[in-house]
Amino acid sequence: MAQKLMRGLCCVLLLSAPLALAGPSEPGNQLAPWTAGPPAAEWSTPWRVADIPELKAPQRSLVEQDGRRVLRVEADTAAGGLLHPLDLPGDRPWQLSWQWRSEQRLEQARFASREGDDYAARVYVLLDYPLDSLDFLTRQKLRLARTFYDSSLPAATLSYVWDNRVAPGTHARSAYTEQAEMLVLRGPEAPLGQWLTETRDLRSDAIAAFGSAPSRILGVVFAADSDNTGERVESYFAEPRLHLKQP
């Protein structure tokens, strides 16, 4: 497999590792708070770093900003993030929301291209599908990956990105695997150094990307990467929430 595909698989493997869940930060929220301690303390279980073998890891820290604890990811020719494993039924109307801000743009990045596959900020959602719902070639690739890397490897990924060139709403498959859908939420007109809020209907996005709702939602990761372009970016994430959408 190509190096970049291996990189994506490693991200998924890290996210799928079983971990004990901490209590939710509020009723109905499936994501634990970043930390129950002071800023700069270790993150709460089950949050954990998501590093990628053979790539430089970004700097991740919890800092106080605007009176709240937020996650800062500083990627200097690096890639990675902070992950929260899950095990939720994918056919229910889960709604993921968060706030993010970036201080720089990645000038050399190119959306969904092998050479410029970097993003100032991105949010992954890990999905699982029954093998018999996948086409033959995808099934074979997934079987091989599960045999040689991890038996619980998810089948697909939604990747919400902050891009430097293309407009919000642009979407495409990853340049390295058909099982990762890239969706631009913020583009070149997005203001830097300002908090912006996102809300996504995961079931609807998964159906639009892969034709059906997933069987399970297996994880969420907040990340930044600049390993391809060799640039530096500093981005922040706050208020991660995952709720069932109210009727």
Stockholm file with secondary structure:
# STOCKHOLM 1.0

chainA/1-247         MAQKLMRGLCCVLLLSAPLALAGPSEPGNQLAPWTAGPPAAEWSTPWRVADIPELKAPQRSLVEQDGRRVLRVEADTAAGGLLHPLDLPGDRPWQLSWQWRSEQRLEQARFASREGDDYAARVYVLLDYPLDSLDFLTRQKLRLARTFYDSSLPAATLSYVWDNRVAPGTHARSAYTEQAEMLVLRGPEAPLGQWLTETRDLRSDAIAAFGSAPSRILGVVFAADSDNTGERVESYFAEPRLHLKQP
#=GR chainA/1-247 SS CCHHHHHHHHHHHHHTSCCCCCCCSSTTCCSCCSCSSSTTSCCCTTCEEECCTTSCCCEEEEEEETTEEEEEEEEESCEEEEEEEEEEETTSCEEEEEEEEESCCCTTCCTTCSTTCCEEEEEEEEEECCGGGSCHHHHHHHHHHHHHTCTTCCSEEEEEEECSSSCTTCEEECSSCTTEEEEEEECTTSCTTSCEEEEEEHHHHHHHHHSSCCSEEEEEEEEEECTTTTCEEEEEEEEEEEEECCC
#=GC SS_cons         CCHHHHHHHHHHHHHTSCCCCCCCSSTTCCSCCSCSSSTTSCCCTTCEEECCTTSCCCEEEEEEETTEEEEEEEEESCEEEEEEEEEEETTSCEEEEEEEEESCCCTTCCTTCSTTCCEEEEEEEEEECCGGGSCHHHHHHHHHHHHHTCTTCCSEEEEEEECSSSCTTCEEECSSCTTEEEEEEECTTSCTTSCEEEEEEHHHHHHHHHSSCCSEEEEEEEEEECTTTTCEEEEEEEEEEEEECCC
//
